[in-house]
Amino acid sequence: MLEVLIGEGFFATPRTIGDIRTQLRDQKAMSFEATDLSPGLTRLLREGKLRREKADKQYVYSAV
């Protein structure tokens, strides 16, 4: 689902894990815990599909 969000342009602006969870819940009718999303986000970071920065004491993710 994270790759679908990348394809839809969701990560054109930086997003927190909370933003990602809300988008998946409200727009895709899928509920995930933050701990469920973390491995997928890490994989996408390593593959170079997302980048991560620290903002306001939490990480934000955006498309490369």
mmCIF file of the N, C-alpha and C atoms, coordinates in Angstrom:
data_MODEL
# 
_entry.id   MODEL 
# 
loop_
_atom_site.group_PDB 
_atom_site.id 
_atom_site.type_symbol 
_atom_site.label_atom_id 
_atom_site.label_alt_id 
_atom_site.label_comp_id 
_atom_site.label_asym_id 
_atom_site.label_entity_id 
_atom_site.label_seq_id 
_atom_site.pdbx_PDB_ins_code 
_atom_site.Cartn_x 
_atom_site.Cartn_y 
_atom_site.Cartn_z 
_atom_site.occupancy 
_atom_site.B_iso_or_equiv 
_atom_site.pdbx_formal_charge 
_atom_site.auth_seq_id 
_atom_site.auth_comp_id 
_atom_site.auth_asym_id 
_atom_site.auth_atom_id 
_atom_site.pdbx_PDB_model_num 
ATOM 1   N N  . MET A 1 1  ? 0.819   -1.200 0.000  1.00 0.00 ? 1  MET A N  1 
ATOM 2   C CA . MET A 1 1  ? 0.000   0.000  0.000  1.00 0.00 ? 1  MET A CA 1 
ATOM 3   C C  . MET A 1 1  ? 0.865   1.268  0.000  1.00 0.00 ? 1  MET A C  1 
ATOM 4   N N  . LEU A 1 2  ? 2.044   1.181  0.605  1.00 0.00 ? 2  LEU A N  1 
ATOM 5   C CA . LEU A 1 2  ? 2.919   2.356  0.622  1.00 0.00 ? 2  LEU A CA 1 
ATOM 6   C C  . LEU A 1 2  ? 3.366   2.725  -0.790 1.00 0.00 ? 2  LEU A C  1 
ATOM 7   N N  . GLU A 1 3  ? 3.642   1.719  -1.604 1.00 0.00 ? 3  GLU A N  1 
ATOM 8   C CA . GLU A 1 3  ? 4.044   2.011  -2.984 1.00 0.00 ? 3  GLU A CA 1 
ATOM 9   C C  . GLU A 1 3  ? 2.881   2.603  -3.780 1.00 0.00 ? 3  GLU A C  1 
ATOM 10  N N  . VAL A 1 4  ? 1.664   2.205  -3.479 1.00 0.00 ? 4  VAL A N  1 
ATOM 11  C CA . VAL A 1 4  ? 0.487   2.806  -4.119 1.00 0.00 ? 4  VAL A CA 1 
ATOM 12  C C  . VAL A 1 4  ? 0.422   4.290  -3.761 1.00 0.00 ? 4  VAL A C  1 
ATOM 13  N N  . LEU A 1 5  ? 0.635   4.611  -2.497 1.00 0.00 ? 5  LEU A N  1 
ATOM 14  C CA . LEU A 1 5  ? 0.620   6.014  -2.073 1.00 0.00 ? 5  LEU A CA 1 
ATOM 15  C C  . LEU A 1 5  ? 1.719   6.822  -2.768 1.00 0.00 ? 5  LEU A C  1 
ATOM 16  N N  . ILE A 1 6  ? 2.885   6.211  -2.955 1.00 0.00 ? 6  ILE A N  1 
ATOM 17  C CA . ILE A 1 6  ? 3.957   6.889  -3.693 1.00 0.00 ? 6  ILE A CA 1 
ATOM 18  C C  . ILE A 1 6  ? 3.481   7.190  -5.108 1.00 0.00 ? 6  ILE A C  1 
ATOM 19  N N  . GLY A 1 7  ? 2.889   6.196  -5.765 1.00 0.00 ? 7  GLY A N  1 
ATOM 20  C CA . GLY A 1 7  ? 2.400   6.357  -7.133 1.00 0.00 ? 7  GLY A CA 1 
ATOM 21  C C  . GLY A 1 7  ? 1.303   7.401  -7.257 1.00 0.00 ? 7  GLY A C  1 
ATOM 22  N N  . GLU A 1 8  ? 0.505   7.550  -6.222 1.00 0.00 ? 8  GLU A N  1 
ATOM 23  C CA . GLU A 1 8  ? -0.579  8.539  -6.226 1.00 0.00 ? 8  GLU A CA 1 
ATOM 24  C C  . GLU A 1 8  ? -0.100  9.948  -5.881 1.00 0.00 ? 8  GLU A C  1 
ATOM 25  N N  . GLY A 1 9  ? 1.179   10.091 -5.554 1.00 0.00 ? 9  GLY A N  1 
ATOM 26  C CA . GLY A 1 9  ? 1.719   11.408 -5.231 1.00 0.00 ? 9  GLY A CA 1 
ATOM 27  C C  . GLY A 1 9  ? 1.512   11.836 -3.786 1.00 0.00 ? 9  GLY A C  1 
ATOM 28  N N  . PHE A 1 10 ? 1.105   10.916 -2.935 1.00 0.00 ? 10 PHE A N  1 
ATOM 29  C CA . PHE A 1 10 ? 0.853   11.251 -1.530 1.00 0.00 ? 10 PHE A CA 1 
ATOM 30  C C  . PHE A 1 10 ? 2.099   11.794 -0.836 1.00 0.00 ? 10 PHE A C  1 
ATOM 31  N N  . PHE A 1 11 ? 3.265   11.286 -1.222 1.00 0.00 ? 11 PHE A N  1 
ATOM 32  C CA . PHE A 1 11 ? 4.504   11.689 -0.583 1.00 0.00 ? 11 PHE A CA 1 
ATOM 33  C C  . PHE A 1 11 ? 5.170   12.871 -1.275 1.00 0.00 ? 11 PHE A C  1 
ATOM 34  N N  . ALA A 1 12 ? 4.420   13.608 -2.078 1.00 0.00 ? 12 ALA A N  1 
ATOM 35  C CA . ALA A 1 12 ? 4.971   14.817 -2.717 1.00 0.00 ? 12 ALA A CA 1 
ATOM 36  C C  . ALA A 1 12 ? 5.314   15.866 -1.664 1.00 0.00 ? 12 ALA A C  1 
ATOM 37  N N  . THR A 1 13 ? 4.607   15.829 -0.548 1.00 0.00 ? 13 THR A N  1 
ATOM 38  C CA . THR A 1 13 ? 4.935   16.674 0.597  1.00 0.00 ? 13 THR A CA 1 
ATOM 39  C C  . THR A 1 13 ? 5.304   15.757 1.756  1.00 0.00 ? 13 THR A C  1 
ATOM 40  N N  . PRO A 1 14 ? 6.146   16.185 2.663  1.00 0.00 ? 14 PRO A N  1 
ATOM 41  C CA . PRO A 1 14 ? 6.566   15.327 3.780  1.00 0.00 ? 14 PRO A CA 1 
ATOM 42  C C  . PRO A 1 14 ? 5.379   14.882 4.638  1.00 0.00 ? 14 PRO A C  1 
ATOM 43  N N  . ARG A 1 15 ? 5.402   13.589 5.004  1.00 0.00 ? 15 ARG A N  1 
ATOM 44  C CA . ARG A 1 15 ? 4.305   12.994 5.792  1.00 0.00 ? 15 ARG A CA 1 
ATOM 45  C C  . ARG A 1 15 ? 4.845   12.237 6.987  1.00 0.00 ? 15 ARG A C  1 
ATOM 46  N N  . THR A 1 16 ? 4.130   12.340 8.090  1.00 0.00 ? 16 THR A N  1 
ATOM 47  C CA . THR A 1 16 ? 4.479   11.571 9.286  1.00 0.00 ? 16 THR A CA 1 
ATOM 48  C C  . THR A 1 16 ? 3.812   10.199 9.192  1.00 0.00 ? 16 THR A C  1 
ATOM 49  N N  . ILE A 1 17 ? 4.219   9.302  10.091 1.00 0.00 ? 17 ILE A N  1 
ATOM 50  C CA . ILE A 1 17 ? 3.562   7.992  10.128 1.00 0.00 ? 17 ILE A CA 1 
ATOM 51  C C  . ILE A 1 17 ? 2.082   8.172  10.461 1.00 0.00 ? 17 ILE A C  1 
ATOM 52  N N  . GLY A 1 18 ? 1.759   9.128  11.305 1.00 0.00 ? 18 GLY A N  1 
ATOM 53  C CA . GLY A 1 18 ? 0.352   9.412  11.614 1.00 0.00 ? 18 GLY A CA 1 
ATOM 54  C C  . GLY A 1 18 ? -0.424  9.834  10.381 1.00 0.00 ? 18 GLY A C  1 
ATOM 55  N N  . ASP A 1 19 ? 0.190   10.678 9.539  1.00 0.00 ? 19 ASP A N  1 
ATOM 56  C CA . ASP A 1 19 ? -0.449  11.085 8.279  1.00 0.00 ? 19 ASP A CA 1 
ATOM 57  C C  . ASP A 1 19 ? -0.703  9.877  7.382  1.00 0.00 ? 19 ASP A C  1 
ATOM 58  N N  . ILE A 1 20 ? 0.288   8.987  7.324  1.00 0.00 ? 20 ILE A N  1 
ATOM 59  C CA . ILE A 1 20 ? 0.179   7.797  6.472  1.00 0.00 ? 20 ILE A CA 1 
ATOM 60  C C  . ILE A 1 20 ? -0.934  6.902  6.985  1.00 0.00 ? 20 ILE A C  1 
ATOM 61  N N  . ARG A 1 21 ? -0.976  6.680  8.289  1.00 0.00 ? 21 ARG A N  1 
ATOM 62  C CA . ARG A 1 21 ? -2.031  5.838  8.881  1.00 0.00 ? 21 ARG A CA 1 
ATOM 63  C C  . ARG A 1 21 ? -3.414  6.420  8.602  1.00 0.00 ? 21 ARG A C  1 
ATOM 64  N N  . THR A 1 22 ? -3.552  7.737  8.753  1.00 0.00 ? 22 THR A N  1 
ATOM 65  C CA . THR A 1 22 ? -4.845  8.383  8.509  1.00 0.00 ? 22 THR A CA 1 
ATOM 66  C C  . THR A 1 22 ? -5.264  8.245  7.047  1.00 0.00 ? 22 THR A C  1 
ATOM 67  N N  . GLN A 1 23 ? -4.330  8.457  6.140  1.00 0.00 ? 23 GLN A N  1 
ATOM 68  C CA . GLN A 1 23 ? -4.640  8.336  4.711  1.00 0.00 ? 23 GLN A CA 1 
ATOM 69  C C  . GLN A 1 23 ? -5.089  6.916  4.370  1.00 0.00 ? 23 GLN A C  1 
ATOM 70  N N  . LEU A 1 24 ? -4.367  5.927  4.865  1.00 0.00 ? 24 LEU A N  1 
ATOM 71  C CA . LEU A 1 24 ? -4.735  4.539  4.580  1.00 0.00 ? 24 LEU A CA 1 
ATOM 72  C C  . LEU A 1 24 ? -6.092  4.197  5.197  1.00 0.00 ? 24 LEU A C  1 
ATOM 73  N N  . ARG A 1 25 ? -6.351  4.689  6.388  1.00 0.00 ? 25 ARG A N  1 
ATOM 74  C CA . ARG A 1 25 ? -7.628  4.405  7.046  1.00 0.00 ? 25 ARG A CA 1 
ATOM 75  C C  . ARG A 1 25 ? -8.791  5.090  6.325  1.00 0.00 ? 25 ARG A C  1 
ATOM 76  N N  . ASP A 1 26 ? -8.636  6.373  6.018  1.00 0.00 ? 26 ASP A N  1 
ATOM 77  C CA . ASP A 1 26 ? -9.745  7.147  5.465  1.00 0.00 ? 26 ASP A CA 1 
ATOM 78  C C  . ASP A 1 26 ? -9.960  6.928  3.971  1.00 0.00 ? 26 ASP A C  1 
ATOM 79  N N  . GLN A 1 27 ? -8.882  6.778  3.218  1.00 0.00 ? 27 GLN A N  1 
ATOM 80  C CA . GLN A 1 27 ? -9.016  6.688  1.762  1.00 0.00 ? 27 GLN A CA 1 
ATOM 81  C C  . GLN A 1 27 ? -8.941  5.266  1.209  1.00 0.00 ? 27 GLN A C  1 
ATOM 82  N N  . LYS A 1 28 ? -8.322  4.371  1.966  1.00 0.00 ? 28 LYS A N  1 
ATOM 83  C CA . LYS A 1 28 ? -8.152  2.996  1.484  1.00 0.00 ? 28 LYS A CA 1 
ATOM 84  C C  . LYS A 1 28 ? -8.873  1.968  2.349  1.00 0.00 ? 28 LYS A C  1 
ATOM 85  N N  . ALA A 1 29 ? -9.507  2.430  3.428  1.00 0.00 ? 29 ALA A N  1 
ATOM 86  C CA . ALA A 1 29 ? -10.231 1.562  4.356  1.00 0.00 ? 29 ALA A CA 1 
ATOM 87  C C  . ALA A 1 29 ? -9.342  0.446  4.894  1.00 0.00 ? 29 ALA A C  1 
ATOM 88  N N  . MET A 1 30 ? -8.089  0.798  5.205  1.00 0.00 ? 30 MET A N  1 
ATOM 89  C CA . MET A 1 30 ? -7.143  -0.163 5.753  1.00 0.00 ? 30 MET A CA 1 
ATOM 90  C C  . MET A 1 30 ? -6.570  0.415  7.035  1.00 0.00 ? 30 MET A C  1 
ATOM 91  N N  . SER A 1 31 ? -6.553  -0.382 8.085  1.00 0.00 ? 31 SER A N  1 
ATOM 92  C CA . SER A 1 31 ? -6.064  0.087  9.378  1.00 0.00 ? 31 SER A CA 1 
ATOM 93  C C  . SER A 1 31 ? -4.727  -0.578 9.695  1.00 0.00 ? 31 SER A C  1 
ATOM 94  N N  . PHE A 1 32 ? -3.729  0.246  10.005 1.00 0.00 ? 32 PHE A N  1 
ATOM 95  C CA . PHE A 1 32 ? -2.401  -0.241 10.349 1.00 0.00 ? 32 PHE A CA 1 
ATOM 96  C C  . PHE A 1 32 ? -1.917  0.460  11.607 1.00 0.00 ? 32 PHE A C  1 
ATOM 97  N N  . GLU A 1 33 ? -1.151  -0.243 12.400 1.00 0.00 ? 33 GLU A N  1 
ATOM 98  C CA . GLU A 1 33 ? -0.435  0.357  13.515 1.00 0.00 ? 33 GLU A CA 1 
ATOM 99  C C  . GLU A 1 33 ? 0.873   0.930  12.969 1.00 0.00 ? 33 GLU A C  1 
ATOM 100 N N  . ALA A 1 34 ? 1.446   1.882  13.678 1.00 0.00 ? 34 ALA A N  1 
ATOM 101 C CA . ALA A 1 34 ? 2.714   2.466  13.250 1.00 0.00 ? 34 ALA A CA 1 
ATOM 102 C C  . ALA A 1 34 ? 3.791   1.387  13.143 1.00 0.00 ? 34 ALA A C  1 
ATOM 103 N N  . THR A 1 35 ? 3.758   0.429  14.055 1.00 0.00 ? 35 THR A N  1 
ATOM 104 C CA . THR A 1 35 ? 4.759   -0.644 14.023 1.00 0.00 ? 35 THR A CA 1 
ATOM 105 C C  . THR A 1 35 ? 4.595   -1.547 12.804 1.00 0.00 ? 35 THR A C  1 
ATOM 106 N N  . ASP A 1 36 ? 3.398   -1.596 12.235 1.00 0.00 ? 36 ASP A N  1 
ATOM 107 C CA . ASP A 1 36 ? 3.172   -2.373 11.014 1.00 0.00 ? 36 ASP A CA 1 
ATOM 108 C C  . ASP A 1 36 ? 3.747   -1.656 9.797  1.00 0.00 ? 36 ASP A C  1 
ATOM 109 N N  . LEU A 1 37 ? 3.744   -0.334 9.817  1.00 0.00 ? 37 LEU A N  1 
ATOM 110 C CA . LEU A 1 37 ? 4.210   0.444  8.676  1.00 0.00 ? 37 LEU A CA 1 
ATOM 111 C C  . LEU A 1 37 ? 5.730   0.624  8.660  1.00 0.00 ? 37 LEU A C  1 
ATOM 112 N N  . SER A 1 38 ? 6.351   0.605  9.808  1.00 0.00 ? 38 SER A N  1 
ATOM 113 C CA . SER A 1 38 ? 7.786   0.890  9.908  1.00 0.00 ? 38 SER A CA 1 
ATOM 114 C C  . SER A 1 38 ? 8.666   0.007  9.028  1.00 0.00 ? 38 SER A C  1 
ATOM 115 N N  . PRO A 1 39 ? 8.468   -1.323 8.991  1.00 0.00 ? 39 PRO A N  1 
ATOM 116 C CA . PRO A 1 39 ? 9.335   -2.142 8.123  1.00 0.00 ? 39 PRO A CA 1 
ATOM 117 C C  . PRO A 1 39 ? 9.194   -1.782 6.634  1.00 0.00 ? 39 PRO A C  1 
ATOM 118 N N  . GLY A 1 40 ? 7.991   -1.497 6.197  1.00 0.00 ? 40 GLY A N  1 
ATOM 119 C CA . GLY A 1 40 ? 7.782   -1.112 4.807  1.00 0.00 ? 40 GLY A CA 1 
ATOM 120 C C  . GLY A 1 40 ? 8.423   0.221  4.482  1.00 0.00 ? 40 GLY A C  1 
ATOM 121 N N  . LEU A 1 41 ? 8.327   1.165  5.392  1.00 0.00 ? 41 LEU A N  1 
ATOM 122 C CA . LEU A 1 41 ? 8.961   2.463  5.188  1.00 0.00 ? 41 LEU A CA 1 
ATOM 123 C C  . LEU A 1 41 ? 10.480  2.318  5.140  1.00 0.00 ? 41 LEU A C  1 
ATOM 124 N N  . THR A 1 42 ? 11.025  1.483  6.015  1.00 0.00 ? 42 THR A N  1 
ATOM 125 C CA . THR A 1 42 ? 12.472  1.246  6.026  1.00 0.00 ? 42 THR A CA 1 
ATOM 126 C C  . THR A 1 42 ? 12.917  0.622  4.708  1.00 0.00 ? 42 THR A C  1 
ATOM 127 N N  . ARG A 1 43 ? 12.167  -0.329 4.198  1.00 0.00 ? 43 ARG A N  1 
ATOM 128 C CA . ARG A 1 43 ? 12.505  -0.964 2.925  1.00 0.00 ? 43 ARG A CA 1 
ATOM 129 C C  . ARG A 1 43 ? 12.508  0.055  1.798  1.00 0.00 ? 43 ARG A C  1 
ATOM 130 N N  . LEU A 1 44 ? 11.506  0.922  1.759  1.00 0.00 ? 44 LEU A N  1 
ATOM 131 C CA . LEU A 1 44 ? 11.417  1.940  0.711  1.00 0.00 ? 44 LEU A CA 1 
ATOM 132 C C  . LEU A 1 44 ? 12.535  2.969  0.836  1.00 0.00 ? 44 LEU A C  1 
ATOM 133 N N  . LEU A 1 45 ? 12.964  3.251  2.052  1.00 0.00 ? 45 LEU A N  1 
ATOM 134 C CA . LEU A 1 45 ? 14.118  4.131  2.254  1.00 0.00 ? 45 LEU A CA 1 
ATOM 135 C C  . LEU A 1 45 ? 15.370  3.495  1.665  1.00 0.00 ? 45 LEU A C  1 
ATOM 136 N N  . ARG A 1 46 ? 15.583  2.235  1.967  1.00 0.00 ? 46 ARG A N  1 
ATOM 137 C CA . ARG A 1 46 ? 16.777  1.529  1.475  1.00 0.00 ? 46 ARG A CA 1 
ATOM 138 C C  . ARG A 1 46 ? 16.764  1.367  -0.037 1.00 0.00 ? 46 ARG A C  1 
ATOM 139 N N  . GLU A 1 47 ? 15.585  1.227  -0.618 1.00 0.00 ? 47 GLU A N  1 
ATOM 140 C CA . GLU A 1 47 ? 15.462  1.099  -2.072 1.00 0.00 ? 47 GLU A CA 1 
ATOM 141 C C  . GLU A 1 47 ? 15.561  2.444  -2.778 1.00 0.00 ? 47 GLU A C  1 
ATOM 142 N N  . GLY A 1 48 ? 15.595  3.522  -2.013 1.00 0.00 ? 48 GLY A N  1 
ATOM 143 C CA . GLY A 1 48 ? 15.717  4.847  -2.594 1.00 0.00 ? 48 GLY A CA 1 
ATOM 144 C C  . GLY A 1 48 ? 14.422  5.426  -3.143 1.00 0.00 ? 48 GLY A C  1 
ATOM 145 N N  . LYS A 1 49 ? 13.287  4.883  -2.711 1.00 0.00 ? 49 LYS A N  1 
ATOM 146 C CA . LYS A 1 49 ? 11.990  5.381  -3.178 1.00 0.00 ? 49 LYS A CA 1 
ATOM 147 C C  . LYS A 1 49 ? 11.435  6.489  -2.278 1.00 0.00 ? 49 LYS A C  1 
ATOM 148 N N  . LEU A 1 50 ? 11.885  6.499  -1.023 1.00 0.00 ? 50 LEU A N  1 
ATOM 149 C CA . LEU A 1 50 ? 11.495  7.540  -0.072 1.00 0.00 ? 50 LEU A CA 1 
ATOM 150 C C  . LEU A 1 50 ? 12.746  8.100  0.582  1.00 0.00 ? 50 LEU A C  1 
ATOM 151 N N  . ARG A 1 51 ? 12.617  9.296  1.142  1.00 0.00 ? 51 ARG A N  1 
ATOM 152 C CA . ARG A 1 51 ? 13.668  9.860  1.981  1.00 0.00 ? 51 ARG A CA 1 
ATOM 153 C C  . ARG A 1 51 ? 13.022  10.247 3.309  1.00 0.00 ? 51 ARG A C  1 
ATOM 154 N N  . ARG A 1 52 ? 13.863  10.366 4.328  1.00 0.00 ? 52 ARG A N  1 
ATOM 155 C CA . ARG A 1 52 ? 13.360  10.635 5.668  1.00 0.00 ? 52 ARG A CA 1 
ATOM 156 C C  . ARG A 1 52 ? 14.167  11.769 6.272  1.00 0.00 ? 52 ARG A C  1 
ATOM 157 N N  . GLU A 1 53 ? 13.458  12.681 6.942  1.00 0.00 ? 53 GLU A N  1 
ATOM 158 C CA . GLU A 1 53 ? 14.084  13.786 7.655  1.00 0.00 ? 53 GLU A CA 1 
ATOM 159 C C  . GLU A 1 53 ? 13.410  13.922 9.006  1.00 0.00 ? 53 GLU A C  1 
ATOM 160 N N  . LYS A 1 54 ? 14.121  14.476 9.947  1.00 0.00 ? 54 LYS A N  1 
ATOM 161 C CA . LYS A 1 54 ? 13.541  14.694 11.271 1.00 0.00 ? 54 LYS A CA 1 
ATOM 162 C C  . LYS A 1 54 ? 12.972  16.106 11.326 1.00 0.00 ? 54 LYS A C  1 
ATOM 163 N N  . ALA A 1 55 ? 11.714  16.207 11.716 1.00 0.00 ? 55 ALA A N  1 
ATOM 164 C CA . ALA A 1 55 ? 11.033  17.499 11.842 1.00 0.00 ? 55 ALA A CA 1 
ATOM 165 C C  . ALA A 1 55 ? 10.145  17.450 13.079 1.00 0.00 ? 55 ALA A C  1 
ATOM 166 N N  . ASP A 1 56 ? 10.290  18.431 13.928 1.00 0.00 ? 56 ASP A N  1 
ATOM 167 C CA . ASP A 1 56 ? 9.479   18.497 15.161 1.00 0.00 ? 56 ASP A CA 1 
ATOM 168 C C  . ASP A 1 56 ? 9.548   17.202 15.964 1.00 0.00 ? 56 ASP A C  1 
ATOM 169 N N  . LYS A 1 57 ? 10.759  16.679 16.130 1.00 0.00 ? 57 LYS A N  1 
ATOM 170 C CA . LYS A 1 57 ? 11.020  15.500 16.954 1.00 0.00 ? 57 LYS A CA 1 
ATOM 171 C C  . LYS A 1 57 ? 10.437  14.201 16.418 1.00 0.00 ? 57 LYS A C  1 
ATOM 172 N N  . GLN A 1 58 ? 10.006  14.190 15.153 1.00 0.00 ? 58 GLN A N  1 
ATOM 173 C CA . GLN A 1 58 ? 9.553   12.944 14.547 1.00 0.00 ? 58 GLN A CA 1 
ATOM 174 C C  . GLN A 1 58 ? 9.991   12.915 13.095 1.00 0.00 ? 58 GLN A C  1 
ATOM 175 N N  . TYR A 1 59 ? 10.051  11.728 12.529 1.00 0.00 ? 59 TYR A N  1 
ATOM 176 C CA . TYR A 1 59 ? 10.473  11.603 11.151 1.00 0.00 ? 59 TYR A CA 1 
ATOM 177 C C  . TYR A 1 59 ? 9.320   11.912 10.207 1.00 0.00 ? 59 TYR A C  1 
ATOM 178 N N  . VAL A 1 60 ? 9.667   12.538 9.086  1.00 0.00 ? 60 VAL A N  1 
ATOM 179 C CA . VAL A 1 60 ? 8.726   12.729 8.005  1.00 0.00 ? 60 VAL A CA 1 
ATOM 180 C C  . VAL A 1 60 ? 9.303   12.075 6.753  1.00 0.00 ? 60 VAL A C  1 
ATOM 181 N N  . TYR A 1 61 ? 8.435   11.520 5.956  1.00 0.00 ? 61 TYR A N  1 
ATOM 182 C CA . TYR A 1 61 ? 8.823   10.772 4.764  1.00 0.00 ? 61 TYR A CA 1 
ATOM 183 C C  . TYR A 1 61 ? 8.311   11.512 3.528  1.00 0.00 ? 61 TYR A C  1 
ATOM 184 N N  . SER A 1 62 ? 9.145   11.544 2.488  1.00 0.00 ? 62 SER A N  1 
ATOM 185 C CA . SER A 1 62 ? 8.736   12.163 1.241  1.00 0.00 ? 62 SER A CA 1 
ATOM 186 C C  . SER A 1 62 ? 9.332   11.380 0.083  1.00 0.00 ? 62 SER A C  1 
ATOM 187 N N  . ALA A 1 63 ? 8.747   11.562 -1.090 1.00 0.00 ? 63 ALA A N  1 
ATOM 188 C CA . ALA A 1 63 ? 9.207   10.872 -2.289 1.00 0.00 ? 63 ALA A CA 1 
ATOM 189 C C  . ALA A 1 63 ? 10.539  11.453 -2.729 1.00 0.00 ? 63 ALA A C  1 
ATOM 190 N N  . VAL A 1 64 ? 11.323  10.604 -3.337 1.00 0.00 ? 64 VAL A N  1 
ATOM 191 C CA . VAL A 1 64 ? 12.636  11.021 -3.851 1.00 0.00 ? 64 VAL A CA 1 
ATOM 192 C C  . VAL A 1 64 ? 12.451  11.725 -5.180 1.00 0.00 ? 64 VAL A C  1 
# 
